[in-house]
Amino acid sequence: MSSKQYFFLSLILSTIVISLSFPSSFAESGSVSMESYDVAYNIENGNIESIFMDPDFLELLITMNTSDDGTMEITIPRAILDAKFDTTDDVFFVLVDGFETDYVEIASTSNSRTLIIPFFGGDSIIEIIGTDALNPFVEETTTQIPDWVKSNAGWWSDDVINDSDFVSGIQYLINKGIMIIPTTQSGQSTNNEIPTWIKSNAGWWSEGLINDSDFVSGIQYLISNGIMRI
């Protein structure tokens, strides 16, 4: 276990122990309304600037100011964002300032899920990525994917083909108009590493466990983050 992972796990466990022993002492509490649903939060050693759905892929994006190491507790209505594997709850993919971060899910109901996410002082962005979201940005009518692409996705998920071959193959299909996805603005990135959730999505899509929209959300993530060029 890396020192960073050890810090995060220790911080989360300490927060849970303290919350069970003493009244909550978060620096800021509040909620943000989205389409008649409230996203409630508590943040220690910081304050929230904004919470909104990213238009390019299925994620809740939180911007914040942090004064020291701390945690954010957030209750996410399932109607806003959820993570599912078939019909079963799955883990969210959480990034803090671009780094994958461990979190603890402290509550789960039929309507919402509550997470505690640690951060370092100076961190400013938390991304919570799921598989289902309110008003998904991908419309089925704007997406065309040949059936045989699922075989490639399955091979990639099983490590039969490597990351670069898969990315270049999808890039070729989009550029040639063989595979059509909604228009996505290309971004720039100094890190070409593909998040694990995208590869997992590809495998599930190849097996028919998730729909085209969920698979395309991963492709759009690669484009908007500069990993794939079209």
Phi, psi and omega in degrees: 000132181287163180296326180292316179296320179297319179298312183299314181295319179296319181295317180296312182297321178296319180297318180294316180298315180296318182294333178279337186262331186227161174299150181298139182230042179293147182289329182213136175232149179180190177207155178236131181271131177227111177051047178074006175251143180256128173260107184268147181213156168227134180229134179255131180065041177181179174218149183274132174268315181199155173224123181205162176277131177286132183286345185270335177200172190282085180211152170261125184246126181244125173254143188206163169249130182236136182261342183197175174300140182194197180221156172237129173257128183223134177253117186253117174299136181299332179292337178275308182205137177214164176233119184229145166243105190062247179251006184258143176302136177241173179281150170280157172259116187245130176241137172241115186050040175088356181253132178299134189227137175287149177217171176238131174266113187262347179205145178213122177236181179291344184249340185204167175225138183244127182241150167245122184240124179276157176211162175266155173301132183099342176296147187228347183224130172242130176244127177244113187251130179237201180243342181227137182215160176293132180051063181306142184285346181263126175256136183302326184289344180257009183238128175228119181228120176302143183301326185291345177296333179298326178297316178299318180297320178295318178297319179296316180299327180269008179065023174285325172240152185272175184301313185295323179294319180294313181298314181294326178293314178295319179300317179297315182298320180290315182296329181271359179077010178284324176244125184246126176231163178302150179303130182226130180286130180284142178245187179236145181211145174263357181237113183266012180289133181272125179301147184296331183294331180290318179293321177297316178302319181299318179295315180295322179296319181296335180264002178078018182273338174229163185270177182301322183299318180293321178295315182295330178301325177291319178297318179294328175298315180298321181289311185292340178257011173077010180279327177241134181251129175229000000 
